[in-house]
Amino acid sequence: SRAGYVSAEKVCTLNVKSSATPATIEITTSTLPDGVIGTSYSASLASNPSGATWTIANSLPTGLALNAGTISGIPTAAGTTRFRVRATYGTATASKDLSIVIADLAITTSTLPGATVGDAYNQTLTSNGSVLKWGISSGNLPAGLSLNEDSGVLSGTLTTAGEYTFTISAGNSYATATKEFTVNVQARSSSNTPGSGGGGCGSFLSVAGLAVLALFMRKR
């Protein structure tokens, strides 16, 4: 260097950090599943990126609540409820209108099969939601059958022919559903009855009886 001048250099490093908070957030949940009155419900909201804080504008169906992005509870009334959800991630927010349909409790078994006297019968009734108790609200079951009020199983051995019409009820803490059924019970044909038919004991006894009668008539 020139006389009387001092040269110096210094290297500086500048660190630029990107923000971890996204500029936008998207709610990716498009629809929510239907529910049934008196039946446990749970559905999760989703966003991109995940990890949003969720809030609800308006009201959820009666009996449901939002907690950490999950809507859950036991709905206590039927109907369609519309509401707006809001997702917040840092300074980014998004809103979307959604709805939940809560259906009435219903018995979903369509028909019950017929049977024949002497047959073992076993049918399980079904519903679209939670049932705490099954019952008979009117009419009579076919003779020999009974209904399990806890499981909804109709079972037993049929004893009497006829057409039986009755109404089944299904209930939980908030709703009761009813449905009418008819079961036709056929009499067992003589060809299927033990001791009758060709070659059976009844046929043998009939032939033997005729032979005895013919012998008696000859002696007279």
HELIX and SHEET records of a PDB file:
HELIX    1   1 SER A  190  ASN A  192  5                                   3    
HELIX    2   2 CYS A  201  LYS A  219  1                                  19    
SHEET    1   A 2 GLU A  26  ILE A  27  0                                        
SHEET    2   A 2 SER A  47  ASN A  48 -1                                        
SHEET    1   B 4 GLY A  35  VAL A  36  0                                        
SHEET    2   B 4 ALA A  92  ALA A 103  1                                        
SHEET    3   B 4 GLY A  79  TYR A  89 -1                                        
SHEET    4   B 4 THR A  53  ALA A  57 -1                                        
SHEET    1   C 3 TYR A  41  SER A  44  0                                        
SHEET    2   C 3 THR A  70  GLY A  73 -1                                        
SHEET    3   C 3 LEU A  64  ASN A  67 -1                                        
SHEET    1   D 4 ALA A 115  THR A 116  0                                        
SHEET    2   D 4 THR A 176  GLN A 186  1                                        
SHEET    3   D 4 GLY A 162  GLY A 171 -1                                        
SHEET    4   D 4 LYS A 133  GLY A 139 -1                                        
SHEET    1   E 3 ALA A 120  THR A 124  0                                        
SHEET    2   E 3 VAL A 153  THR A 157 -1                                        
SHEET    3   E 3 LEU A 145  LEU A 147 -1                                        
END                                                                             
